[in-house]
Each structure stands twice: as structure tokens, then as C-alpha cells.
């Protein structure tokens, strides 16, 4: 069993992968949030199926969430939903079927090979973030274990640029869309602090930059520069970062966690 928190901070227990915090019927005025966790391309495939299942079982459109928080591969899927892509269109696009409507209609994207295949290129012979590693050794209780590990791994040579190219086709090169429900979790590779791009007070970022940063797995991909800092995969902090939904005035939160660990 895993545990997440409701919007008012109370814990709620549920199953290991697909979780719903509090309950209500679609169309009842309930404020809903959606959390999409990381898990690479395999996790993305699972999440697409889960999104279709949620829509079919509840009649609720996941893309209409009041807050849509994505981490790593979940950040890319959340971005597609925020752009108006429906779960069924995501499924067909991923399977290579014709998409006859929506933003993905004329966009080609190979989910299996776009980031370089199943194995990463050989990393550089160096420490990924010496400053973060030093701070983590001095204050180990201030950081999640994965954040500390990420500081020590060699810098990756892979590129998440194709992901950015896809997002730019949908959102362009501008800043964050005003009023967007989308939030993207990443980790500052110098300080080790988590950020939710799109939140008030977060570093200024375009959607493509934020999604690339959230997908930049240390040791596999090079960190992504945003607003003068270097950022890496939000999964270095948490598989879902679901706790970021606390305090947002939500009544119900769906958490789709393909990795099923440390929400």
C-alpha cells in the first residue's frame, strides 16, 4: 500500500499505482487535480492506458484538471493533455495509429527511440554536481536519497531536445501560458531543491524548457539550463511529487504512478 495526502493535508490510503484522494462525481463542481508520475517510456505507456481507463470509468476528462502536475515522462504527458490532447488520441498516437483530430493530428513522434533507445550513451568522467554532493554530505537529512545519489553520478551525454521540439510544436517558444493548469516538477542540480515550473515564484521558463528539465535523468541526459540554473529530472526528488498538491484547494486528486514508489 502507498499513502498520499488529500488537499487539506489528511493522509489517505489506497492501492499501489492508481490512486484517488477523496471522491465526487464529474460535473459536481468538485475541484480535481491530476498527478502523472515518472517511469520512462514504459511508464508513459502505462499512464496513457490509465488515463483512458480513468476517463472511461468516471466520465471525467483528465485534461480538465484544475492542477495538472507532471514529473519526468509524466511531465510530457501532462503537457500534451494541457495542450488539448485527449487520452484516446494519446493512445492512438503512441500506437502509431492515425490521429484524425486534435493537436497531434499532423505530428510524428517515435516514443520508443526519440531519446536514444533503451541504453544511455557513455557518460562523462566527472561528478554530476560537486556543489550539491558537498551540501548533501554535510546535511544529508535535508535531501531525499535519490537527490543525493543524482549529485554523484557522472554527467550524462544524452539529449532531451526531441522532447522539447515536440512541446514547442504545441506551445511555441514563449513563456508559460497564462492561466494554465500545468505544473512541471524538476530539481535544481546545484541546490538540490525541487521546483514546480508554472507556480508563482518558480524560475521563469518556457514549457519546453521545463519538460526537458523534468525528463533529464542524471547520468543519462545532460542537465537542462533554465533561467541561468541547471535542472534535472523531478524524479530525483519523488516518483510523483504528489505532495505538491497539498494546499491548492483541491477536493479530489488522481495520482497515476507507474513506478508505484515514494509518492
Helices and strands as residue ranges (DSSP letters): E 2-5, E 11-14, E 18-21, E 32-36, H 40-58, G 62-64, E 67-71, H 73-82, H 87-94, H 130-138, G 140-142, H 145-152, H 161-171, E 182-188, E 194-197, H 207-215, E 224-226, E 229-233, G 234-236, G 242-245, E 252-256
